[in-house]
Amino acid sequence: MPEIKALVSGAGIAGPALAYWLARYGAQVTVVESATARRTGGQLIDIRGCGRGVIARAGLAEAVRAARTRADGLSFVDAHGRRQASVRADGFGGDGPVTETEILRGALVEILHEATGGSAEYVFGDRISALDDRRDGVHVDFEKSAPRRFDVVVGADGLHSGVRDLAFGPGGGSLCHLGHYLSFWTARNTLGLCDWTEVYSEPGRTIGARAVNGNTQLMAFLSFRSAPFRYDPRDSTALKTVVRSRAAGMRWHADELIAQLEDTADFYFDACSQVALPHWSSGRIALVGDAAFCASPLSGHGTTIALVGAYVLAGELARAQGDVVAGLRAYEERLRPWISRVQRFGQGSGKTMTPRTPAGIAFRRAVVALQERLPLGGLLLRDQIRLSNGFALPDYTSYERTRP
Ligand SMILES: Cc1cc2nc3c(=O)[nH]c(=O)nc-3n(C[C@H](O)[C@H](O)[C@H](O)COP(=O)(O)OP(=O)(O)OC[C@H]3O[C@@H](n4cnc5c(N)ncnc54)[C@H](O)[C@@H]3O)c2cc1C
């Protein structure tokens, strides 16, 4: 494509992935990230079906395979720690409830940053403060850097996207609370788990732990049902207090996991929300990843749709040969039907993770036990597996200029 100048806001997963593909098609790419350095925090994320396809096309399959966390399966346990029903990772072609490719978010961020190496300019510790989409391009003001002009600006700045607010209005009516909150934190492996996850539920709340980092640590997590409440996403002290109070009185190993919140190296808290926008772009300004179409962290598809979104957005811009607006429209036309299906799936995922009643918990246990025992148990998860593989990746190789 003609050498367009692209600005990407956000250096999480979607941002560097987009920078990678845009550079490969010959664009000049700048990535601006509000954090002062790479945000390598976060816990395990899944790369499913077509997301693995994008990683393979980028030539990163080996790096991702080497960095992935071994996860053999998951058990639902009772208050005494007795395993009541289990799912194995290898049971469903790698795309079941426990996926074949689970990787610490930080490891994937590092791999994507390394891959963009010298081919994209990264500006840390700054953010976009104003966008003016004119005939000659988008004029961008930054909080710290001097103003610049770009042919296209893409917000890959997550669930609470700043670009979305600037381009579509604050809030934009686009954040839809799904009735759950989710927190992850790192803990010592005091449970002795070995490549395995244990999950314990009481009505309206679920706590669990997954062995990570060669079984030396746990990724602990709490999910709870709640009506929306206001919180400051940067105030981790206040958010840890929320997690402690919501887990208070839970049985199993809840107390020992919660006790480790105090000095955890890594803590994540967010609402399970979806982003529902009528359009993912306005003129030369577009959104991708959680900023455009977050499906809920409990959908298990957030990283997959971010990777596929970045691949299609860059590819359609390349195909449009400089007609940025047409490229952005084509990106949405191609991708939206599949993303809508993923979002519909995401709406129900919190309910499965955190049933409301004792009967709901018993029902989930019975379904999982059935999957374990029936030779064709995969049929029960057929729709989820099809969904992960439900988008045929277009081929954009003819537009490639370089391999970063
Ligand atoms: C620190 C962190 C930890 C996470 N941990 C988990 C986890 O444990 N489990 C899970 O399922 N999901 C987690 N997520 C979310 C998960 O990464 C995403 O749902 C998914 O991978 C889609 O990625 P994304 O690139 O669209 O968004 P994100 O990964 O959220 O990346 C967005 C990036 O944009 C940056 N940003 C935000 N606002 C601005 C702004 N105004 N200007 C410039 N940059 C901005 C952020 O600092 C971040 O680097 C985490 C996200 C973050 C940021």
The ligand as an SDF file (V2000), in Angstrom:
LIG
                    3D

 53 58  0  0  0  0  0  0  0  0999 V2000
   -2.2950   -4.5060   32.9640 C   0  0  0  0  0  0  0  0  0  0  0  0
   -3.3610   -5.4070   32.3300 C   0  0  0  0  0  0  0  0  0  0  0  0
   -3.5940   -6.6680   32.8730 C   0  0  0  0  0  0  0  0  0  0  0  0
   -4.5570   -7.5110   32.3080 C   0  0  0  0  0  0  0  0  0  0  0  0
   -4.7440   -8.7390   32.8530 N   0  0  0  0  0  0  0  0  0  0  0  0
   -5.6470   -9.5810   32.3300 C   0  0  0  0  0  0  0  0  0  0  0  0
   -5.8270  -10.8810   32.8820 C   0  0  0  0  0  0  0  0  0  0  0  0
   -5.1850  -11.2540   33.8610 O   0  0  0  0  0  0  0  0  0  0  0  0
   -6.7420  -11.7190   32.3110 N   0  0  0  0  0  0  0  0  0  0  0  0
   -7.4930  -11.3150   31.2240 C   0  0  0  0  0  0  0  0  0  0  0  0
   -8.3110  -12.0920   30.7410 O   0  0  0  0  0  0  0  0  0  0  0  0
   -7.3340  -10.1010   30.6840 N   0  0  0  0  0  0  0  0  0  0  0  0
   -6.4410   -9.2150   31.2060 C   0  0  0  0  0  0  0  0  0  0  0  0
   -6.2810   -7.9630   30.6580 N   0  0  0  0  0  0  0  0  0  0  0  0
   -7.1060   -7.6120   29.4820 C   0  0  0  0  0  0  0  0  0  0  0  0
   -6.5950   -8.3140   28.1970 C   0  0  0  0  0  0  0  0  0  0  0  0
   -5.2460   -7.9920   27.9660 O   0  0  0  0  0  0  0  0  0  0  0  0
   -7.4590   -7.8190   27.0510 C   0  0  0  0  0  0  0  0  0  0  0  0
   -8.8060   -8.1320   27.3240 O   0  0  0  0  0  0  0  0  0  0  0  0
   -7.1940   -8.4590   25.6850 C   0  0  0  0  0  0  0  0  0  0  0  0
   -5.9520   -9.0440   25.5980 O   0  0  0  0  0  0  0  0  0  0  0  0
   -7.3770   -7.4310   24.5730 C   0  0  0  0  0  0  0  0  0  0  0  0
   -6.2270   -6.5920   24.5260 O   0  0  0  0  0  0  0  0  0  0  0  0
   -6.2460   -5.0710   24.1430 P   0  0  0  0  0  0  0  0  0  0  0  0
   -4.8960   -4.7970   23.5730 O   0  0  0  0  0  0  0  0  0  0  0  0
   -7.4450   -4.7020   23.3750 O   0  0  0  0  0  0  0  0  0  0  0  0
   -6.3720   -4.2920   25.5450 O   0  0  0  0  0  0  0  0  0  0  0  0
   -5.3490   -4.2250   26.7560 P   0  0  0  0  0  0  0  0  0  0  0  0
   -4.5460   -5.4310   26.8890 O   0  0  0  0  0  0  0  0  0  0  0  0
   -6.1640   -3.7700   27.9230 O   0  0  0  0  0  0  0  0  0  0  0  0
   -4.3130   -3.0450   26.3360 O   0  0  0  0  0  0  0  0  0  0  0  0
   -4.6860   -1.6770   26.2970 C   0  0  0  0  0  0  0  0  0  0  0  0
   -3.4050   -0.8450   26.4100 C   0  0  0  0  0  0  0  0  0  0  0  0
   -3.7520    0.5290   26.2050 O   0  0  0  0  0  0  0  0  0  0  0  0
   -3.1380    1.3170   27.2000 C   0  0  0  0  0  0  0  0  0  0  0  0
   -3.9570    2.5290   27.3780 N   0  0  0  0  0  0  0  0  0  0  0  0
   -5.1040    2.6560   28.0800 C   0  0  0  0  0  0  0  0  0  0  0  0
   -5.5820    3.9110   27.9560 N   0  0  0  0  0  0  0  0  0  0  0  0
   -4.7140    4.5820   27.1540 C   0  0  0  0  0  0  0  0  0  0  0  0
   -4.6690    5.9050   26.6430 C   0  0  0  0  0  0  0  0  0  0  0  0
   -5.6260    6.8090   26.9290 N   0  0  0  0  0  0  0  0  0  0  0  0
   -3.6360    6.2480   25.8270 N   0  0  0  0  0  0  0  0  0  0  0  0
   -2.6560    5.3410   25.5180 C   0  0  0  0  0  0  0  0  0  0  0  0
   -2.6430    4.0680   25.9870 N   0  0  0  0  0  0  0  0  0  0  0  0
   -3.6740    3.7020   26.7850 C   0  0  0  0  0  0  0  0  0  0  0  0
   -3.0810    0.4190   28.4130 C   0  0  0  0  0  0  0  0  0  0  0  0
   -2.0890    0.8490   29.3270 O   0  0  0  0  0  0  0  0  0  0  0  0
   -2.7400   -0.9370   27.7690 C   0  0  0  0  0  0  0  0  0  0  0  0
   -1.3500   -1.0860   27.6150 O   0  0  0  0  0  0  0  0  0  0  0  0
   -5.3360   -7.0740   31.1910 C   0  0  0  0  0  0  0  0  0  0  0  0
   -5.1150   -5.7860   30.6510 C   0  0  0  0  0  0  0  0  0  0  0  0
   -4.1330   -4.9520   31.2140 C   0  0  0  0  0  0  0  0  0  0  0  0
   -3.8920   -3.5780   30.6180 C   0  0  0  0  0  0  0  0  0  0  0  0
  1  2  1  0
  2  3  1  0
  2 52  2  0
  3  4  2  0
  4  5  1  0
  4 50  1  0
  5  6  2  0
  6  7  1  0
  6 13  1  0
  7  8  2  0
  7  9  1  0
  9 10  1  0
 10 11  2  0
 10 12  1  0
 12 13  2  0
 13 14  1  0
 14 15  1  0
 14 50  1  0
 15 16  1  0
 16 17  1  0
 16 18  1  0
 18 19  1  0
 18 20  1  0
 20 21  1  0
 20 22  1  0
 22 23  1  0
 23 24  1  0
 24 25  2  0
 24 26  1  0
 24 27  1  0
 27 28  1  0
 28 29  2  0
 28 30  1  0
 28 31  1  0
 31 32  1  0
 32 33  1  0
 33 34  1  0
 33 48  1  0
 34 35  1  0
 35 36  1  0
 35 46  1  0
 36 37  1  0
 36 45  1  0
 37 38  2  0
 38 39  1  0
 39 40  1  0
 39 45  2  0
 40 41  1  0
 40 42  2  0
 42 43  1  0
 43 44  2  0
 44 45  1  0
 46 47  1  0
 46 48  1  0
 48 49  1  0
 50 51  2  0
 51 52  1  0
 52 53  1  0
M  END
$$$$
